[in-house]
Amino acid sequence: MVGPLRPQIVLFGSSIVQLSYSDEGWGAILTNLYARKADIILRGYCGWNSRRALKVLDTIFPKDAAEQPSLVIVYFGGNDSMHPHPSGLGPHVPLEEYIENMKKIIIHLKSLSKKTRIILLSSPPVNEAQIHETFSNIFGPIKRTNESCRLYSEACLELCHEMNVKAIDLWSALQQRDDWSNVCFIDGIHLSHEGNKIVVKEILKVLEEADWEPSLHWKSMPNEFAEDSPYDPVGMDEKTTVNISNWYFEKKFQWERDLCKPLNGLQIEESAVTKQQGL
């Protein structure tokens, strides 16, 4: 294992997770924010449902691991919610079984360690017309509807409430945009850059508001190797160096400035390097 040992944040789920590094996805954004704070570990599998995830849970999250994750972000439900195929094949999982599978996943993750925190993402909405246009010539008719996504999303949220687990209502969050169906997807199911930004904002909101100790919000976590160094860039006075361990590259982008709101009223001052370069 590469050191030093950092907190681990695991992204576990189906294609919404596997593709979270595509098109400046939500996994890539989190990796950027936590670059010197935590390791983002991707465990996403296209096409998976809760049934398949449950079968390999002990392999992905062994209870005897030397180091357990600090946070696991879980997404299953979209594939489960697809209508059943007459052949009995395919990803559909009946709603009651989906709830039971997710309950078992939560119980397993909670058992890993006292420090392991969990956030579940509920099923986002879909653009049914775009799904048909994109996939009808590849897989045949894909019966995945907004209504079925809503049912599985609500079931996930209710389960999380009962089990005292943090959850994000993606079905509602994406639809807060009036133009959500046109801008949030690349194919009717998987998220575009605009859709991914909404996911990140919702995750950071949960992390900021959670009363977890220690906090897992990126602004609250220490930077690795953050001490001053004579090898840092020389400052404007030409006598001292400028510590750039807190140089937030993402401040250059308007939407990312929205993500970088002061945490709990504390404004993080821009570094001298940022001021000098006008970023």
URBEL-V686314 format. One record per residue. N is the residue number from 1. RES is the residue in three letters. PHI is phi as a letter, one per 40 degrees, with the letter a starting at -180 (* if undefined). D_FIRST is the distance of its C-alpha to the first C-alpha in Angstrom with 2 decimals. Layout:
N:RES:PHI:D_FIRST
N:RES:PHI:D_FIRST
//
This chain:
1:MET:*:0.00
2:VAL:c:3.79
3:GLY:b:6.38
4:PRO:c:8.96
5:LEU:c:8.46
6:ARG:b:10.86
7:PRO:d:13.19
8:GLN:b:12.56
9:ILE:b:15.63
10:VAL:b:15.99
11:LEU:b:18.94
12:PHE:b:20.37
13:GLY:i:23.63
14:SER:c:25.85
15:SER:c:26.80
16:ILE:d:27.26
17:VAL:c:23.48
18:GLN:d:22.55
19:LEU:c:24.92
20:SER:c:23.91
21:TYR:b:22.55
22:SER:c:25.95
23:ASP:f:28.87
24:GLU:f:27.07
25:GLY:c:26.13
26:TRP:c:25.17
27:GLY:c:21.44
28:ALA:c:21.53
29:ILE:c:23.61
30:LEU:c:21.32
31:THR:c:18.33
32:ASN:c:20.73
33:LEU:c:21.87
34:TYR:c:18.49
35:ALA:d:17.07
36:ARG:b:16.55
37:LYS:b:16.47
38:ALA:a:14.17
39:ASP:c:11.89
40:ILE:c:14.32
41:ILE:b:13.17
42:LEU:c:16.00
43:ARG:b:17.36
44:GLY:b:20.88
45:TYR:b:23.27
46:CYS:d:26.67
47:GLY:g:29.60
48:TRP:c:28.04
49:ASN:b:30.05
50:SER:c:29.47
51:ARG:c:30.61
52:ARG:c:27.97
53:ALA:c:25.19
54:LEU:c:26.37
55:LYS:c:26.11
56:VAL:b:22.33
57:LEU:d:21.52
58:ASP:c:20.14
59:THR:c:17.87
60:ILE:c:16.41
61:PHE:b:16.50
62:PRO:c:16.38
63:LYS:c:18.02
64:ASP:c:16.20
65:ALA:c:12.63
66:ALA:c:11.09
67:GLU:b:10.84
68:GLN:b:13.60
69:PRO:c:14.44
70:SER:c:16.87
71:LEU:a:18.85
72:VAL:b:19.57
73:ILE:b:22.16
74:VAL:b:24.01
75:TYR:b:26.65
76:PHE:a:28.82
77:GLY:i:32.58
78:GLY:c:33.84
79:ASN:c:33.70
80:ASP:d:34.93
81:SER:c:37.89
82:MET:c:39.18
83:HIS:c:42.57
84:PRO:c:42.75
85:HIS:c:43.69
86:PRO:d:46.82
87:SER:c:44.97
88:GLY:g:42.57
89:LEU:c:39.64
90:GLY:h:37.39
91:PRO:c:35.02
92:HIS:d:37.63
93:VAL:b:36.94
94:PRO:d:39.93
95:LEU:d:39.63
96:GLU:c:39.90
97:GLU:c:37.19
98:TYR:d:34.93
99:ILE:c:35.47
100:GLU:c:34.72
101:ASN:c:31.52
102:MET:c:30.26
103:LYS:c:31.31
104:LYS:c:29.24
105:ILE:c:26.15
106:ILE:c:26.74
107:ILE:c:27.34
108:HIS:c:24.12
109:LEU:c:22.04
110:LYS:c:24.06
111:SER:c:23.35
112:LEU:c:19.56
113:SER:a:19.97
114:LYS:c:22.59
115:LYS:c:20.49
116:THR:c:19.86
117:ARG:b:22.37
118:ILE:b:23.78
119:ILE:b:25.76
120:LEU:b:27.66
121:LEU:b:29.17
122:SER:c:32.56
123:SER:c:34.00
124:PRO:c:35.23
125:PRO:c:38.67
126:VAL:b:39.40
127:ASN:b:41.97
128:GLU:c:43.88
129:ALA:c:45.95
130:GLN:c:42.97
131:ILE:d:41.25
132:HIS:c:44.40
133:GLU:c:44.70
134:THR:c:41.11
135:PHE:b:40.55
136:SER:c:44.03
137:ASN:c:44.09
138:ILE:b:40.62
139:PHE:b:40.40
140:GLY:g:43.96
141:PRO:d:44.83
142:ILE:b:41.86
143:LYS:c:43.28
144:ARG:b:41.00
145:THR:b:43.07
146:ASN:c:42.75
147:GLU:c:44.56
148:SER:c:42.14
149:CYS:c:39.18
150:ARG:c:41.05
151:LEU:c:41.56
152:TYR:c:37.93
153:SER:c:36.87
154:GLU:c:39.37
155:ALA:c:38.29
156:CYS:c:34.64
157:LEU:c:35.79
158:GLU:c:38.15
159:LEU:c:35.56
160:CYS:c:33.18
161:HIS:c:36.16
162:GLU:c:36.99
163:MET:b:33.48
164:ASN:f:32.95
165:VAL:b:30.07
166:LYS:c:29.84
167:ALA:a:31.04
168:ILE:b:31.95
169:ASP:c:35.16
170:LEU:c:34.38
171:TRP:d:37.68
172:SER:c:39.59
173:ALA:c:37.35
174:LEU:c:37.70
175:GLN:c:41.41
176:GLN:c:42.10
177:ARG:c:42.46
178:ASP:c:45.91
179:ASP:b:44.66
180:TRP:d:41.53
181:SER:c:42.54
182:ASN:c:42.99
183:VAL:b:40.01
184:CYS:c:37.09
185:PHE:b:36.41
186:ILE:c:35.92
187:ASP:a:37.45
188:GLY:g:38.74
189:ILE:b:35.57
190:HIS:c:32.48
191:LEU:c:32.16
192:SER:c:33.31
193:HIS:d:32.14
194:GLU:c:34.79
195:GLY:c:33.66
196:ASN:c:30.02
197:LYS:c:31.20
198:ILE:c:32.94
199:VAL:c:29.85
200:VAL:c:27.88
201:LYS:d:30.88
202:GLU:c:31.19
203:ILE:c:27.54
204:LEU:c:27.80
205:LYS:c:31.14
206:VAL:c:29.74
207:LEU:c:26.91
208:GLU:c:29.55
209:GLU:c:32.03
210:ALA:c:29.85
211:ASP:c:30.46
212:TRP:c:26.89
213:GLU:b:25.71
214:PRO:c:23.56
215:SER:c:24.51
216:LEU:b:22.07
217:HIS:c:24.34
218:TRP:c:22.75
219:LYS:c:25.58
220:SER:c:25.12
221:MET:c:21.46
222:PRO:c:20.77
223:ASN:c:19.48
224:GLU:c:16.55
225:PHE:f:18.17
226:ALA:c:21.57
227:GLU:c:23.67
228:ASP:c:26.62
229:SER:a:26.33
230:PRO:c:29.09
231:TYR:c:27.11
232:ASP:c:27.59
233:PRO:d:30.54
234:VAL:c:33.95
235:GLY:c:35.95
236:MET:c:39.51
237:ASP:c:41.01
238:GLU:f:39.53
239:LYS:b:38.83
240:THR:b:35.65
241:THR:b:32.34
242:VAL:b:31.17
243:ASN:c:27.86
244:ILE:b:26.48
245:SER:c:23.31
246:ASN:b:25.40
247:TRP:c:26.87
248:TYR:c:27.11
249:PHE:d:27.67
250:GLU:c:28.57
251:LYS:c:31.73
252:LYS:c:33.40
253:PHE:b:33.93
254:GLN:d:36.54
255:TRP:c:34.87
256:GLU:c:31.65
257:ARG:c:33.86
258:ASP:c:34.95
259:LEU:c:31.37
260:CYS:c:31.09
261:LYS:c:34.01
262:PRO:d:34.13
263:LEU:c:32.20
264:ASN:f:34.68
265:GLY:g:37.21
266:LEU:c:35.09
267:GLN:c:35.30
268:ILE:c:32.46
269:GLU:c:34.29
270:GLU:c:33.63
271:SER:c:32.19
272:ALA:c:34.65
273:VAL:c:33.06
274:THR:c:33.63
275:LYS:c:37.20
276:GLN:c:37.90
277:GLN:c:36.82
278:GLY:g:38.60
279:LEU:c:35.64
//
